[in-house]
Amino acid sequence: MTTPDDQHDLEDHDRGLSHDLPRILGRRGLLGILGGVGAVAVVGCADDDSGSTTTSTTSGDSSVEVADGEIPEETAGPYPGDGSNGANVLSESGVVRSDITSSFGSASGVAEGVPVTVRLKVYDLTGSDIGAMPGAAVYLWHCDREGRYSLYSEGVTEENYLRGVQEADADGNVVFTTIFPACYDGRWPHMHFEVYESLDAATSYTNKLRTSQLAIPADACETVYATEGYESSVDTFSRVSLDTDGIFSDGYSLQLATVTGSVDDGYTFSLNVPV
């Protein structure tokens, strides 16, 4: 059984082409090879580390900031639960839910931690105009407060918490209720997600439109990891940065969430997801 201590080595092994090419070509060169489009809805995030310029465009009722890329394709890592590496939670009844803090079906575990609301807005870049992608499905998953991934990590192999699917509303929005994840060795604090064309398609990783990761800003991590229950994250967080992380080091401006809230009231992570 793989433990959280093995996660760094496994994720490094799993990065593949999307990890190697940016070191040679840079983020924009990679997007060109992979067929990236020339316009993207920018994330509500911190300063753009890539130095790209932005302009504004309007599609329907949505005003969108436009940059020169789309949200990057990233590894799903070794614990996706989408059928690509063992378990496929996407095929289980009950996975379509907004609150992912507890397990569903025959499992009964509940993930403890600082409450987080995740708000993602999916944009469709395939047409002539940038617009929301109603009816898209998003599968979100991440580790618990101890750095464990349900279905895979020792002690939680029978649980499926912190995994769920939501269908985008008419404005392309999906909302999840969850907890603040740990920082485990070798990785910046993050959440994984996959975008599918529809709920019907969100049954296997083979149907996905995009796999990416959401990065959590440093100030929120520092505050949360100083609270009870997150003690194991203090040391691991002190040894990693966005610029040295194996996933985000080639550019993270489109993946860095906007964060509001507090430990007492809970946090909200917001991110635009153009695909």
Residue frames as qw, qx, qy, qz and C-alpha x, y, z in Angstrom:
[[0.000, 0.887, 0.462, 0.000, 0.00, 0.00, 0.00],
 [0.391, 0.461, -0.020, 0.796, 1.34, 3.41, -0.94],
 [0.370, -0.674, -0.441, 0.464, 1.65, 5.84, 1.94],
 [0.125, 0.985, 0.109, -0.037, 1.72, 9.66, 1.88],
 [0.440, -0.696, 0.407, 0.396, 5.51, 9.50, 2.37],
 [0.572, 0.055, 0.668, 0.474, 5.77, 7.92, -1.08],
 [0.392, 0.810, 0.403, -0.164, 3.72, 10.61, -2.81],
 [0.021, 0.839, -0.307, -0.448, 6.62, 12.78, -3.91],
 [0.282, -0.311, 0.818, 0.392, 8.41, 9.96, -5.70],
 [0.422, 0.423, 0.799, 0.070, 5.23, 8.72, -7.32],
 [0.297, 0.879, 0.245, -0.280, 4.11, 12.12, -8.56],
 [0.077, -0.710, 0.509, 0.480, 7.59, 12.77, -9.98],
 [0.342, -0.047, 0.888, 0.305, 7.39, 9.50, -11.86],
 [0.344, 0.586, 0.733, -0.040, 3.92, 10.35, -13.14],
 [0.080, 0.719, 0.018, -0.691, 4.62, 13.79, -14.57],
 [0.675, 0.375, 0.572, 0.277, 5.63, 12.55, -18.01],
 [0.441, 0.428, 0.347, 0.708, 5.65, 14.80, -21.08],
 [0.130, -0.894, -0.270, -0.333, 3.71, 17.65, -19.48],
 [0.602, -0.751, 0.057, 0.266, 6.48, 17.89, -16.88],
 [0.697, -0.166, 0.338, 0.610, 9.49, 17.60, -19.21],
 [0.429, 0.600, 0.397, 0.546, 8.53, 19.84, -22.13],
 [0.123, -0.977, -0.141, -0.100, 8.09, 23.09, -20.15],
 [0.613, -0.620, 0.231, 0.431, 11.70, 22.83, -19.01],
 [0.541, 0.061, 0.507, 0.668, 12.72, 22.98, -22.67],
 [0.157, 0.514, 0.527, 0.658, 10.06, 25.19, -24.21],
 [0.103, 0.018, 0.311, -0.945, 8.40, 27.12, -21.40],
 [0.377, 0.383, 0.702, -0.468, 4.67, 27.19, -20.68],
 [0.503, 0.615, 0.016, -0.607, 3.62, 28.97, -23.88],
 [0.262, 0.445, -0.771, -0.373, 5.73, 26.78, -26.15],
 [0.141, 0.054, 0.977, -0.147, 4.14, 23.71, -24.61],
 [0.444, 0.500, 0.502, -0.548, 0.64, 25.07, -25.10],
 [0.428, 0.587, -0.359, -0.586, 1.39, 25.69, -28.75],
 [0.151, 0.253, -0.937, -0.190, 2.51, 22.09, -29.26],
 [0.130, 0.238, 0.923, -0.274, -0.50, 20.72, -27.43],
 [0.001, 0.517, 0.670, 0.533, -2.91, 22.86, -29.42],
 [0.157, -0.554, -0.486, 0.658, -3.50, 25.63, -26.88],
 [0.250, 0.806, 0.447, 0.296, -5.68, 28.46, -28.09],
 [0.374, 0.366, -0.079, 0.848, -4.75, 32.10, -28.20],
 [0.296, -0.502, 0.088, -0.808, -7.25, 33.37, -25.64],
 [0.489, -0.226, -0.806, 0.244, -8.15, 32.35, -22.13],
 [0.439, -0.791, -0.167, -0.392, -10.29, 33.45, -19.24],
 [0.318, 0.435, -0.616, 0.574, -7.83, 34.43, -16.56],
 [0.553, -0.420, -0.676, 0.247, -8.14, 33.15, -13.03],
 [0.286, -0.889, 0.017, -0.357, -9.07, 35.55, -10.29],
 [0.888, -0.168, -0.193, 0.381, -5.61, 35.32, -8.79],
 [0.447, -0.726, 0.101, 0.514, -2.44, 36.98, -7.64],
 [0.162, 0.780, -0.368, -0.480, 0.05, 38.76, -9.90],
 [0.911, 0.407, -0.012, -0.069, 0.71, 36.96, -13.18],
 [0.613, -0.562, 0.453, 0.322, 4.10, 35.29, -12.78],
 [0.722, 0.279, 0.496, 0.394, 4.35, 34.65, -16.51],
 [0.170, -0.442, 0.155, 0.867, 4.41, 38.34, -17.39],
 [0.207, 0.404, 0.737, 0.501, 1.69, 37.99, -20.03],
 [0.162, 0.036, 0.027, -0.986, -0.46, 40.93, -21.01],
 [0.147, 0.448, 0.871, -0.138, -4.23, 40.85, -20.68],
 [0.208, -0.098, -0.247, -0.941, -7.16, 42.55, -22.36],
 [0.392, 0.217, 0.678, -0.583, -10.88, 42.42, -21.72],
 [0.246, -0.066, -0.711, -0.655, -13.60, 40.86, -23.82],
 [0.519, 0.061, 0.467, -0.714, -17.30, 40.31, -23.36],
 [0.246, -0.039, -0.889, -0.383, -19.26, 37.20, -24.31],
 [0.405, -0.576, -0.685, -0.188, -22.97, 37.36, -23.59],
 [0.414, -0.866, -0.091, -0.265, -23.39, 38.63, -20.04],
 [0.834, -0.428, 0.019, 0.347, -19.90, 37.54, -18.94],
 [0.208, 0.923, -0.310, 0.092, -16.99, 39.98, -18.89],
 [0.956, -0.159, 0.066, 0.236, -13.76, 38.00, -19.07],
 [0.138, -0.832, 0.459, 0.280, -10.11, 38.94, -18.81],
 [0.914, 0.406, -0.008, 0.019, -8.17, 37.44, -21.71],
 [0.341, -0.714, 0.562, 0.242, -4.56, 36.23, -21.73],
 [0.518, 0.553, -0.569, -0.321, -2.42, 34.10, -24.01],
 [0.183, 0.188, -0.961, 0.083, -3.03, 30.58, -22.72],
 [0.731, -0.365, -0.329, -0.473, -5.55, 28.19, -21.22],
 [0.644, -0.597, 0.403, -0.256, -5.46, 26.51, -17.85],
 [0.184, 0.546, -0.810, -0.112, -2.51, 24.10, -18.01],
 [0.921, -0.044, -0.343, -0.179, -2.82, 20.37, -18.36],
 [0.177, -0.623, 0.688, -0.327, -1.24, 18.70, -15.33],
 [0.346, 0.068, -0.935, 0.045, -0.72, 15.20, -14.00],
 [0.689, -0.484, -0.267, -0.468, -3.59, 13.61, -12.09],
 [0.245, -0.578, 0.680, -0.380, -0.96, 12.15, -9.78],
 [0.234, 0.129, -0.964, -0.004, -0.93, 8.62, -8.42],
 [0.075, 0.279, 0.834, -0.470, -4.24, 8.90, -6.51],
 [0.215, -0.033, -0.317, -0.923, -6.87, 10.07, -9.04],
 [0.354, 0.255, 0.784, -0.441, -9.67, 7.60, -8.32],
 [0.514, 0.512, -0.072, -0.685, -10.87, 8.08, -11.91],
 [0.940, 0.243, 0.221, -0.095, -10.06, 4.60, -13.22],
 [0.532, 0.754, -0.371, 0.103, -6.61, 5.51, -14.56],
 [0.245, 0.429, -0.777, 0.389, -4.83, 4.02, -11.54],
 [0.097, -0.130, -0.919, 0.360, -7.01, 1.41, -9.86],
 [0.104, 0.542, 0.718, -0.423, -10.20, 2.62, -8.20],
 [0.013, 0.307, 0.440, 0.844, -12.84, 4.51, -10.19],
 [0.047, 0.385, 0.625, -0.678, -15.03, 6.53, -7.85],
 [0.271, 0.217, -0.245, -0.905, -16.66, 8.20, -10.85],
 [0.431, -0.092, -0.784, -0.438, -18.68, 5.06, -11.52],
 [0.206, -0.261, -0.842, 0.426, -20.14, 4.92, -8.01],
 [0.228, -0.730, -0.512, -0.390, -23.64, 6.09, -7.11],
 [0.482, -0.808, -0.254, 0.223, -23.46, 9.15, -4.89],
 [0.603, -0.117, 0.097, 0.783, -20.30, 10.75, -6.29],
 [0.083, 0.557, 0.298, 0.771, -22.31, 13.66, -7.76],
 [0.463, -0.750, -0.428, 0.198, -22.47, 15.94, -4.72],
 [0.138, 0.874, -0.103, 0.454, -21.43, 19.38, -3.56],
 [0.484, -0.727, 0.417, -0.252, -20.33, 18.54, 0.00],
 [0.809, 0.317, -0.491, 0.065, -17.36, 16.18, -0.27],
 [0.177, -0.641, 0.596, -0.451, -16.22, 16.23, 3.35],
 [0.692, -0.194, 0.621, -0.313, -17.75, 12.84, 4.13],
 [0.063, -0.130, 0.925, 0.350, -17.57, 9.47, 2.42],
 [0.672, 0.148, -0.021, -0.725, -20.62, 8.08, 0.63],
 [0.731, 0.130, -0.628, -0.235, -22.11, 4.69, -0.16],
 [0.856, -0.333, -0.392, 0.061, -20.98, 2.03, 2.31],
 [0.528, 0.113, -0.357, 0.762, -18.19, 4.22, 3.72],
 [0.337, -0.839, -0.422, -0.064, -18.84, 6.57, 6.63],
 [0.581, -0.263, -0.143, 0.757, -15.66, 8.53, 7.34],
 [0.082, 0.972, 0.212, 0.064, -15.62, 12.31, 7.64],
 [0.612, 0.300, -0.126, 0.721, -12.59, 14.47, 6.84],
 [0.365, -0.829, -0.277, 0.320, -11.83, 16.91, 9.65],
 [0.513, 0.032, 0.130, 0.848, -10.28, 20.31, 9.03],
 [0.058, 0.449, 0.110, -0.885, -10.78, 24.02, 8.42],
 [0.544, 0.593, 0.582, -0.118, -13.87, 24.44, 6.19],
 [0.119, -0.329, 0.458, 0.817, -13.36, 25.48, 2.56],
 [0.618, 0.622, 0.398, -0.270, -15.79, 26.37, -0.20],
 [0.372, -0.194, 0.599, 0.682, -14.36, 25.85, -3.68],
 [0.487, 0.726, 0.279, -0.398, -15.93, 27.93, -6.48],
 [0.395, -0.156, 0.645, 0.635, -14.86, 27.08, -10.02],
 [0.511, 0.670, 0.148, -0.518, -16.15, 28.73, -13.19],
 [0.621, 0.027, 0.669, 0.407, -15.70, 26.72, -16.40],
 [0.329, 0.705, -0.137, -0.613, -15.22, 28.56, -19.71],
 [0.805, 0.313, 0.476, 0.167, -15.43, 27.06, -23.19],
 [0.100, -0.692, 0.356, 0.620, -12.69, 28.26, -25.53],
 [0.499, 0.082, 0.781, 0.365, -13.53, 26.03, -28.49],
 [0.359, 0.769, 0.522, 0.081, -15.93, 28.41, -30.21],
 [0.384, 0.594, 0.113, 0.698, -15.42, 31.82, -31.79],
 [0.255, -0.736, 0.128, -0.614, -16.36, 33.54, -28.52],
 [0.246, 0.110, -0.810, 0.521, -15.22, 32.93, -24.96],
 [0.578, -0.395, -0.114, -0.705, -18.22, 31.98, -22.87],
 [0.536, -0.327, 0.648, -0.431, -19.36, 29.97, -19.90],
 [0.366, 0.146, -0.883, -0.254, -19.65, 26.20, -20.28],
 [0.664, -0.180, 0.321, -0.651, -23.03, 25.23, -18.78],
 [0.961, 0.068, -0.043, -0.265, -23.56, 21.54, -18.19],
 [0.497, 0.510, -0.658, 0.244, -19.86, 20.76, -17.89],
 [0.854, -0.495, -0.159, -0.041, -18.90, 18.41, -15.06],
 [0.166, 0.717, -0.561, 0.378, -15.98, 18.91, -12.70],
 [0.891, -0.283, -0.334, 0.118, -14.43, 16.13, -10.62],
 [0.031, -0.802, 0.401, -0.441, -12.52, 17.56, -7.62],
 [0.905, -0.325, -0.250, 0.116, -10.28, 15.62, -5.23],
 [0.163, 0.743, -0.461, 0.457, -7.49, 16.29, -2.75],
 [0.519, 0.018, -0.760, 0.391, -5.75, 14.94, 0.36],
 [0.517, -0.748, -0.405, -0.098, -7.05, 15.22, 3.91],
 [0.272, -0.925, 0.190, -0.183, -5.62, 17.07, 6.91],
 [0.741, -0.475, 0.447, 0.160, -3.08, 14.29, 7.44],
 [0.108, 0.613, -0.620, -0.478, -1.95, 14.27, 3.81],
 [0.391, 0.041, 0.918, 0.059, -3.79, 11.05, 2.95],
 [0.422, 0.152, -0.441, -0.777, -5.79, 10.34, -0.19],
 [0.737, 0.047, 0.493, -0.459, -8.95, 8.30, 0.26],
 [0.913, 0.359, -0.021, -0.192, -9.06, 4.98, -1.63],
 [0.705, 0.537, -0.383, 0.261, -5.25, 4.78, -1.65],
 [0.097, 0.607, -0.572, 0.543, -3.47, 5.83, 1.55],
 [0.439, -0.111, -0.845, 0.285, -3.04, 3.55, 4.54],
 [0.011, -0.282, -0.626, 0.727, -5.89, 4.01, 7.01],
 [0.415, 0.481, 0.189, -0.749, -8.34, 5.46, 4.47],
 [0.008, 0.131, -0.845, -0.518, -8.38, 2.86, 1.70],
 [0.024, 0.461, 0.887, 0.018, -12.04, 2.10, 2.53],
 [0.069, 0.716, 0.329, -0.612, -13.05, 5.77, 2.48],
 [0.441, 0.456, 0.485, 0.602, -13.95, 7.94, -0.53],
 [0.107, -0.901, -0.277, 0.318, -14.20, 11.36, 1.10],
 [0.131, -0.721, 0.263, 0.628, -12.78, 14.53, -0.48],
 [0.148, -0.013, 0.776, 0.613, -13.90, 13.35, -3.92],
 [0.359, 0.588, 0.611, -0.390, -16.96, 14.54, -5.79],
 [0.246, 0.243, 0.590, 0.730, -18.47, 15.67, -9.07],
 [0.184, 0.624, 0.402, -0.644, -20.60, 18.73, -9.77],
 [0.424, 0.550, 0.570, 0.440, -22.46, 19.91, -12.88],
 [0.183, -0.094, 0.014, 0.979, -21.89, 23.50, -13.96],
 [0.249, 0.668, 0.547, -0.439, -24.92, 25.80, -13.85],
 [0.503, 0.787, 0.335, 0.120, -26.04, 28.11, -16.65],
 [0.055, 0.970, -0.236, 0.018, -23.12, 30.43, -15.90],
 [0.700, 0.445, -0.511, 0.226, -20.51, 27.67, -15.80],
 [0.212, -0.616, 0.541, -0.532, -20.23, 27.65, -12.00],
 [0.790, -0.206, -0.577, 0.008, -19.62, 24.67, -9.73],
 [0.287, -0.686, 0.392, -0.542, -19.36, 24.80, -5.93],
 [0.755, -0.077, -0.635, 0.147, -17.85, 22.27, -3.51],
 [0.500, -0.757, 0.236, -0.347, -17.78, 22.21, 0.28],
 [0.866, 0.135, -0.403, 0.265, -14.63, 20.59, 1.65],
 [0.610, -0.753, 0.022, 0.244, -11.70, 21.11, 4.05],
 [0.147, 0.889, -0.428, -0.065, -8.29, 22.74, 3.78],
 [0.958, 0.147, -0.219, 0.112, -5.79, 20.08, 2.61],
 [0.701, -0.592, 0.193, 0.348, -2.44, 19.27, 4.19],
 [0.360, 0.807, -0.460, -0.095, 0.97, 20.06, 2.76],
 [0.951, -0.191, 0.220, 0.107, 2.73, 16.74, 2.27],
 [0.507, -0.543, 0.435, 0.508, 6.39, 16.23, 1.50],
 [0.414, -0.030, 0.635, 0.651, 7.54, 17.46, -1.89],
 [0.101, 0.565, 0.632, 0.521, 4.38, 19.27, -3.02],
 [0.112, -0.100, 0.140, -0.979, 2.92, 22.74, -2.66],
 [0.328, 0.329, 0.732, -0.497, -0.62, 22.64, -1.14],
 [0.249, 0.157, -0.563, -0.773, -3.04, 21.95, -3.97],
 [0.672, 0.248, 0.562, -0.414, -6.27, 20.39, -5.18],
 [0.177, -0.057, 0.820, 0.542, -6.76, 18.25, -8.29],
 [0.560, 0.464, 0.387, -0.567, -9.63, 18.52, -10.75],
 [0.263, 0.072, 0.793, 0.545, -10.79, 17.14, -14.08],
 [0.418, 0.396, 0.072, -0.814, -13.25, 18.79, -16.47],
 [0.320, 0.214, 0.895, 0.227, -15.73, 16.76, -18.51],
 [0.116, -0.196, -0.470, -0.852, -18.17, 17.82, -21.19],
 [0.626, -0.367, -0.200, -0.658, -21.15, 16.58, -19.17],
 [0.613, -0.374, 0.574, -0.395, -22.19, 14.42, -16.23],
 [0.957, 0.218, 0.095, -0.167, -22.78, 11.55, -18.66],
 [0.662, 0.601, -0.381, 0.235, -19.16, 11.78, -19.76],
 [0.127, -0.678, 0.565, -0.454, -17.80, 12.02, -16.20],
 [0.946, -0.221, 0.095, -0.217, -17.61, 8.27, -15.63],
 [0.902, -0.050, 0.150, 0.403, -14.03, 7.58, -16.71],
 [0.307, -0.683, 0.236, 0.619, -10.82, 9.54, -17.14],
 [0.454, 0.125, 0.662, 0.583, -10.82, 8.60, -20.84],
 [0.156, 0.768, 0.554, 0.282, -13.56, 11.19, -21.43],
 [0.322, -0.735, -0.188, 0.567, -11.91, 14.14, -19.70],
 [0.408, 0.874, 0.114, 0.239, -11.35, 17.47, -21.43],
 [0.225, 0.719, -0.404, 0.519, -8.68, 18.70, -19.05],
 [0.770, -0.458, -0.353, 0.271, -6.82, 17.69, -15.89],
 [0.234, 0.677, -0.233, 0.658, -5.29, 20.46, -13.80],
 [0.562, -0.364, -0.567, 0.480, -4.46, 21.54, -10.27],
 [0.175, -0.904, -0.141, -0.363, -5.42, 24.47, -8.07],
 [0.529, 0.148, -0.456, 0.700, -2.64, 26.10, -6.04],
 [0.416, -0.816, -0.399, 0.039, -3.41, 27.61, -2.62],
 [0.189, 0.828, -0.201, 0.488, -1.79, 30.98, -1.76],
 [0.530, 0.172, -0.629, 0.542, 0.96, 30.98, 0.86],
 [0.170, -0.333, 0.379, -0.847, -0.64, 33.33, 3.40],
 [0.801, -0.223, -0.080, -0.549, -3.70, 31.13, 3.84],
 [0.853, 0.064, -0.502, 0.130, -1.52, 28.04, 4.18],
 [0.306, 0.301, -0.561, 0.708, 0.65, 29.65, 6.84],
 [0.439, -0.312, 0.250, -0.805, -2.41, 30.66, 8.85],
 [0.893, -0.120, -0.180, -0.395, -4.18, 27.30, 8.65],
 [0.798, 0.160, -0.531, 0.235, -1.09, 25.20, 9.31],
 [0.079, 0.365, -0.555, 0.743, -0.58, 27.06, 12.59],
 [0.666, -0.284, 0.111, -0.681, -3.89, 25.63, 13.87],
 [0.542, -0.239, 0.768, -0.245, -4.62, 22.40, 15.73],
 [0.836, 0.295, 0.440, -0.145, -4.70, 19.31, 13.56],
 [0.671, 0.733, -0.071, 0.088, -2.33, 20.59, 10.88],
 [0.484, -0.766, 0.385, 0.178, 0.90, 20.20, 12.85],
 [0.778, -0.030, 0.514, 0.360, 2.40, 17.77, 10.32],
 [0.529, 0.739, 0.291, 0.300, 2.15, 20.40, 7.57],
 [0.199, -0.957, 0.106, 0.181, 4.28, 23.03, 9.28],
 [0.501, -0.514, 0.556, 0.420, 7.66, 21.47, 8.52],
 [0.578, 0.293, 0.653, 0.391, 6.77, 20.20, 5.05],
 [0.256, 0.915, 0.302, 0.083, 5.40, 23.61, 4.03],
 [0.268, -0.884, 0.241, 0.297, 8.60, 25.31, 5.16],
 [0.517, -0.322, 0.658, 0.443, 10.59, 23.20, 2.69],
 [0.426, 0.418, 0.687, 0.414, 8.62, 23.90, -0.50],
 [0.111, 0.520, 0.033, -0.846, 7.75, 26.92, -2.63],
 [0.676, 0.622, 0.274, -0.284, 5.68, 27.54, -5.74],
 [0.359, 0.805, -0.425, -0.207, 8.88, 28.16, -7.65],
 [0.044, -0.447, 0.893, 0.004, 10.41, 24.81, -6.64],
 [0.714, 0.137, 0.568, -0.385, 7.26, 22.69, -6.74],
 [0.353, -0.094, 0.817, 0.445, 7.50, 20.09, -9.51],
 [0.283, 0.619, 0.716, 0.153, 4.09, 21.01, -10.94],
 [0.052, 0.948, 0.295, -0.111, 3.79, 24.77, -10.46],
 [0.485, -0.550, 0.223, 0.642, 7.42, 25.81, -10.99],
 [0.361, 0.152, 0.567, 0.725, 6.89, 26.35, -14.74],
 [0.176, -0.203, -0.194, -0.944, 4.12, 28.89, -14.16],
 [0.134, -0.371, -0.876, 0.276, 1.13, 29.05, -11.83],
 [0.137, 0.096, 0.100, -0.981, -0.65, 32.35, -12.45],
 [0.549, -0.085, -0.449, -0.700, -3.64, 30.64, -14.06],
 [0.662, -0.210, -0.719, -0.009, -3.87, 28.09, -11.25],
 [0.231, -0.022, -0.578, 0.782, -3.43, 30.22, -8.14],
 [0.205, -0.674, -0.695, -0.143, -6.82, 30.59, -6.48],
 [0.136, -0.531, 0.134, -0.826, -8.21, 33.77, -5.02],
 [0.481, -0.307, -0.774, 0.275, -8.79, 33.11, -1.31],
 [0.267, -0.533, 0.104, -0.796, -11.07, 34.93, 1.11],
 [0.795, -0.454, -0.332, -0.226, -12.20, 34.12, 4.64],
 [0.160, -0.650, 0.606, -0.430, -10.60, 33.00, 7.88],
 [0.223, 0.096, -0.952, 0.184, -9.99, 29.95, 10.05],
 [0.244, 0.199, 0.676, -0.666, -13.03, 30.76, 12.19],
 [0.566, 0.454, 0.146, -0.673, -15.43, 31.49, 9.32],
 [0.783, 0.239, 0.544, 0.182, -13.96, 29.13, 6.75],
 [0.146, -0.466, 0.440, 0.754, -12.25, 29.96, 3.46],
 [0.712, 0.605, 0.291, -0.205, -13.46, 30.34, -0.11],
 [0.407, -0.287, 0.603, 0.623, -11.20, 29.37, -3.02],
 [0.573, 0.708, 0.231, -0.343, -12.18, 30.86, -6.40],
 [0.333, -0.348, 0.664, 0.572, -10.71, 29.92, -9.76],
 [0.657, 0.551, -0.074, -0.508, -11.69, 30.32, -13.41],
 [0.604, -0.149, 0.756, 0.204, -11.19, 27.18, -15.49],
 [0.542, 0.627, -0.195, -0.524, -10.95, 27.85, -19.24],
 [0.608, -0.127, 0.762, 0.181, -10.74, 24.70, -21.38]]
